[in-house]
C-alpha cells in the first residue's frame, strides 16, 4: 500500500490530463474551472486504495475513480446554485463567476462526462459498475431533496437527518470503495462490507462538518464558522437542540431562529452558547466517535493485509479528527 499523497497525485494527474473541447467555451470552461479547484479528493483516493488493498491493479481503477470525482463535483456545482453559495474552496462559485444557466448546463455536462469516464472500465465489470454508479446517483438526488424539504419543516427527527446525510454524502463514499472492490474482482462479501464501512465513515465525516461549523477554528477550517446557525440549517446540532430545549432555553432558541438577519453575529454566539448548555458539543463528539468505531469494526471484517488495514485505519482517524 502507498500513502494518501501517492493516490492523490495519481488522481490530480488524471484530472489535469482531461482534454475538454475549446468550444462552446461557456460549457466547458466552468467544468475545467470546477475540477481545478482541488479539494481532498477523498472519494477517488478511496477507490484506488480499496482496489490495491483487495489485490487489484490501480491503473484499471483510475477511470472509476476519476468518474466518481467528476460526479461529486457536478453535485457541488448544482448544490451551489440551490444554496446560493458564493464561494467554493476559496474561489467564486460557477454561478457567481458566470451565471445560473451556465452552472446548470455545465453541471449537466459534467454528469454525462462522469458517466462516460466510468464506462471506460473493463467490459467484464461494466454492468455492475454502472449499476452501482447509477443507483448511487439516484440516492444522492433523494438526499438533496430531503435536505431541501427539511428547510420547510420544524419537526425533523435525528433519524431522518441521519438518513438524509447517508443519502446525500455517505453513499458516494460507499460507492467509491465498492467501485475499487469491483475493479479488483473482490468477493461480494468483501465489496459489501467495505461499502458499509465507507457509509459509516461518511456519517462520521458529515457530523464532523456539523461540529466544525460551530466549534472549528476559522483559520484552520478554511471558511467562516457559524454559517449553519446563521441560516437555521437543520443539522444534527439544531435538531437535537429543538428536541432537548425546554422552558427558557426553548423560548430563547425560538427567538434566535426568527431574529432579523442583521443580528447574525449575536445569533451565532448566543446559539453556540445554548448548544453548549444543552450538552450538544459532547453529544456530537459521541455520535462522531460511534460512527467512526462502526467503520473501524466493519473494516476489521474485510479481508486485506495488515498493511492495507492500517492504511485505512489511519485515514479514518484523520478524517474524523480533522479540523478542516
Secondary structure as GFF3:
##gff-version 3
##sequence-region A 1 324
A	DSSP	alpha_helix	4	16	.	.	.	ID=ss1
A	DSSP	alpha_helix	25	35	.	.	.	ID=ss2
A	DSSP	alpha_helix	42	53	.	.	.	ID=ss3
A	DSSP	three_ten_helix	58	60	.	.	.	ID=ss4
A	DSSP	alpha_helix	62	83	.	.	.	ID=ss5
A	DSSP	beta_strand	87	88	.	.	.	ID=ss6
A	DSSP	beta_strand	91	92	.	.	.	ID=ss7
A	DSSP	alpha_helix	94	97	.	.	.	ID=ss8
A	DSSP	alpha_helix	100	118	.	.	.	ID=ss9
A	DSSP	three_ten_helix	123	125	.	.	.	ID=ss10
A	DSSP	alpha_helix	126	150	.	.	.	ID=ss11
A	DSSP	alpha_helix	158	165	.	.	.	ID=ss12
A	DSSP	pi_helix	166	170	.	.	.	ID=ss13
A	DSSP	alpha_helix	171	183	.	.	.	ID=ss14
A	DSSP	alpha_helix	188	215	.	.	.	ID=ss15
A	DSSP	alpha_helix	218	221	.	.	.	ID=ss16
A	DSSP	alpha_helix	227	230	.	.	.	ID=ss17
A	DSSP	alpha_helix	236	244	.	.	.	ID=ss18
A	DSSP	alpha_helix	247	257	.	.	.	ID=ss19
A	DSSP	three_ten_helix	261	263	.	.	.	ID=ss20
A	DSSP	alpha_helix	264	277	.	.	.	ID=ss21
A	DSSP	alpha_helix	280	299	.	.	.	ID=ss22
A	DSSP	alpha_helix	306	320	.	.	.	ID=ss23
###
